[in-house]
């Protein structure tokens, strides 16, 4: 089996490194980074004090 047959089903990434084929959006590096940042923001937001909305605003809902 030569190199081309062995690499079938994989794609070349940056700097010639082989990567596994993408099967889901969760395999994308951009998704992983964005998800990690979103979770950090969510964790930080839990530290903020909860201020309930004014009653006048709740009546409109």
Backbone as JSON Lines, residues from 0, in Angstrom:
{"i":0,"aa":"X","n":[0.85,-1.18,0.0],"ca":[0.0,0.0,0.0],"c":[0.89,1.24,0.0]}
{"i":1,"aa":"X","n":[0.67,2.11,-0.96],"ca":[1.49,3.32,-1.01],"c":[0.87,4.44,-0.17]}
{"i":2,"aa":"X","n":[1.58,5.56,-0.09],"ca":[1.14,6.69,0.74],"c":[-0.22,7.22,0.32]}
{"i":3,"aa":"X","n":[-0.48,7.28,-0.98],"ca":[-1.75,7.82,-1.46],"c":[-2.92,6.92,-1.09]}
{"i":4,"aa":"X","n":[-2.73,5.62,-1.15],"ca":[-3.79,4.71,-0.76],"c":[-4.02,4.76,0.76]}
{"i":5,"aa":"X","n":[-2.96,4.91,1.5],"ca":[-3.04,4.95,2.95],"c":[-3.77,6.21,3.42]}
{"i":6,"aa":"X","n":[-3.58,7.32,2.73],"ca":[-4.16,8.6,3.13],"c":[-5.58,8.79,2.6]}
{"i":7,"aa":"X","n":[-6.09,7.83,1.84],"ca":[-7.44,7.96,1.29],"c":[-8.43,8.15,2.43]}
{"i":8,"aa":"X","n":[-9.39,9.06,2.27],"ca":[-10.37,9.32,3.31],"c":[-9.91,10.37,4.29]}
{"i":9,"aa":"X","n":[-8.7,10.83,4.15],"ca":[-8.18,11.89,5.01],"c":[-7.87,13.08,4.13]}
{"i":10,"aa":"X","n":[-7.81,14.24,4.74],"ca":[-7.45,15.43,3.98],"c":[-6.18,16.03,4.54]}
{"i":11,"aa":"X","n":[-5.51,16.78,3.7],"ca":[-4.29,17.45,4.13],"c":[-4.66,18.71,4.89]}
{"i":12,"aa":"X","n":[-4.12,18.86,6.05],"ca":[-4.33,20.07,6.82],"c":[-3.17,21.02,6.62]}
{"i":13,"aa":"X","n":[-3.09,22.0,7.47],"ca":[-2.0,22.97,7.41],"c":[-0.67,22.25,7.62]}
{"i":14,"aa":"X","n":[0.35,22.69,6.96],"ca":[1.71,22.16,7.06],"c":[1.8,20.69,6.69]}
{"i":15,"aa":"X","n":[0.86,20.22,5.85],"ca":[0.93,18.86,5.35],"c":[0.52,17.78,6.34]}
{"i":16,"aa":"X","n":[-0.02,18.19,7.47],"ca":[-0.46,17.2,8.46],"c":[-1.79,16.6,8.01]}
{"i":17,"aa":"X","n":[-1.97,15.31,8.22],"ca":[-3.21,14.65,7.82],"c":[-4.24,14.83,8.91]}
{"i":18,"aa":"X","n":[-5.49,15.0,8.48],"ca":[-6.61,15.15,9.41],"c":[-7.65,14.09,9.09]}
{"i":19,"aa":"X","n":[-8.42,13.75,10.09],"ca":[-9.54,12.84,9.88],"c":[-10.65,13.61,9.15]}
{"i":20,"aa":"X","n":[-11.48,12.92,8.36],"ca":[-12.58,13.61,7.68],"c":[-13.57,14.2,8.69]}
{"i":21,"aa":"X","n":[-14.19,15.3,8.34],"ca":[-15.17,15.96,9.21],"c":[-16.49,15.22,9.08]}
{"i":22,"aa":"X","n":[-17.0,14.76,10.22],"ca":[-18.26,14.02,10.24],"c":[-19.38,14.86,10.82]}
{"i":23,"aa":"X","n":[-19.02,15.9,11.56],"ca":[-20.01,16.72,12.25],"c":[-19.45,18.12,12.44]}
{"i":24,"aa":"X","n":[-20.34,19.06,12.69],"ca":[-19.89,20.43,12.96],"c":[-19.02,20.47,14.22]}
{"i":25,"aa":"X","n":[-19.22,19.51,15.11],"ca":[-18.44,19.47,16.35],"c":[-16.98,19.08,16.1]}
{"i":26,"aa":"X","n":[-16.67,18.58,14.93],"ca":[-15.29,18.23,14.58],"c":[-14.48,19.45,14.14]}
{"i":27,"aa":"X","n":[-15.16,20.55,13.81],"ca":[-14.48,21.74,13.32],"c":[-13.76,22.47,14.45]}
{"i":28,"aa":"X","n":[-12.53,22.86,14.19],"ca":[-11.72,23.55,15.19],"c":[-12.38,24.88,15.6]}
{"i":29,"aa":"X","n":[-12.96,25.59,14.63],"ca":[-13.63,26.86,14.94],"c":[-14.8,26.64,15.89]}
{"i":30,"aa":"X","n":[-15.54,25.56,15.7],"ca":[-16.67,25.24,16.58],"c":[-16.17,24.98,18.0]}
{"i":31,"aa":"X","n":[-15.11,24.21,18.12],"ca":[-14.57,23.87,19.44],"c":[-14.13,25.12,20.19]}
{"i":32,"aa":"X","n":[-13.45,26.02,19.48],"ca":[-12.97,27.26,20.11],"c":[-14.16,28.12,20.52]}
{"i":33,"aa":"X","n":[-15.13,28.29,19.63],"ca":[-16.29,29.12,19.92],"c":[-17.1,28.55,21.08]}
{"i":34,"aa":"X","n":[-17.24,27.23,21.13],"ca":[-17.99,26.6,22.21],"c":[-17.28,26.82,23.55]}
{"i":35,"aa":"X","n":[-15.97,26.66,23.58],"ca":[-15.2,26.9,24.81],"c":[-15.36,28.34,25.29]}
{"i":36,"aa":"X","n":[-15.28,29.29,24.38],"ca":[-15.44,30.7,24.74],"c":[-16.86,30.94,25.27]}
{"i":37,"aa":"X","n":[-17.86,30.39,24.61],"ca":[-19.25,30.56,25.05],"c":[-19.45,30.01,26.46]}
{"i":38,"aa":"X","n":[-18.84,28.85,26.75],"ca":[-18.98,28.27,28.08],"c":[-18.27,29.12,29.15]}
{"i":39,"aa":"X","n":[-17.14,29.71,28.79],"ca":[-16.45,30.6,29.74],"c":[-17.29,31.83,30.03]}
{"i":40,"aa":"X","n":[-17.9,32.4,29.0],"ca":[-18.78,33.57,29.19],"c":[-19.98,33.18,30.05]}
{"i":41,"aa":"X","n":[-20.55,32.02,29.79],"ca":[-21.7,31.55,30.58],"c":[-21.31,31.39,32.05]}
{"i":42,"aa":"X","n":[-20.16,30.77,32.3],"ca":[-19.7,30.6,33.69],"c":[-19.48,31.94,34.37]}
{"i":43,"aa":"X","n":[-18.89,32.88,33.66],"ca":[-18.67,34.22,34.23],"c":[-20.0,34.92,34.51]}
{"i":44,"aa":"X","n":[-20.98,34.74,33.63],"ca":[-22.27,35.42,33.8],"c":[-23.02,34.91,35.02]}
{"i":45,"aa":"X","n":[-22.73,33.7,35.47],"ca":[-23.39,33.17,36.67],"c":[-22.98,33.93,37.92]}
{"i":46,"aa":"X","n":[-21.87,34.65,37.85],"ca":[-21.39,35.42,39.0],"c":[-22.13,36.75,39.15]}
{"i":47,"aa":"X","n":[-22.82,37.19,38.11],"ca":[-23.56,38.45,38.18],"c":[-24.8,38.27,39.06]}
{"i":48,"aa":"X","n":[-25.17,39.32,39.77],"ca":[-26.38,39.29,40.6],"c":[-27.61,39.29,39.69]}
{"i":49,"aa":"X","n":[-28.6,38.52,40.07],"ca":[-29.85,38.5,39.31],"c":[-30.72,39.64,39.8]}
{"i":50,"aa":"X","n":[-31.17,40.47,38.88],"ca":[-32.07,41.58,39.21],"c":[-33.37,41.32,38.47]}
{"i":51,"aa":"X","n":[-34.41,41.04,39.21],"ca":[-35.69,40.76,38.54],"c":[-36.21,41.99,37.79]}
{"i":52,"aa":"X","n":[-36.9,41.76,36.69],"ca":[-37.44,42.9,35.94],"c":[-38.55,43.59,36.74]}
{"i":53,"aa":"X","n":[-38.8,44.86,36.46],"ca":[-39.86,45.57,37.17],"c":[-41.22,44.92,36.92]}
{"i":54,"aa":"X","n":[-42.11,45.01,37.9],"ca":[-43.44,44.4,37.79],"c":[-44.2,44.95,36.58]}
{"i":55,"aa":"X","n":[-44.0,46.23,36.27],"ca":[-44.72,46.83,35.14],"c":[-44.33,46.14,33.82]}
{"i":56,"aa":"X","n":[-43.09,45.71,33.72],"ca":[-42.65,45.02,32.52],"c":[-43.23,43.61,32.47]}
{"i":57,"aa":"X","n":[-43.31,42.96,33.62],"ca":[-43.85,41.59,33.68],"c":[-45.33,41.57,33.29]}
{"i":58,"aa":"X","n":[-46.07,42.63,33.62],"ca":[-47.5,42.69,33.29],"c":[-47.7,42.73,31.79]}
{"i":59,"aa":"X","n":[-46.73,43.25,31.05],"ca":[-46.84,43.34,29.59],"c":[-46.63,41.98,28.93]}
{"i":60,"aa":"X","n":[-46.02,41.06,29.64],"ca":[-45.77,39.74,29.07],"c":[-47.02,38.95,29.17]}
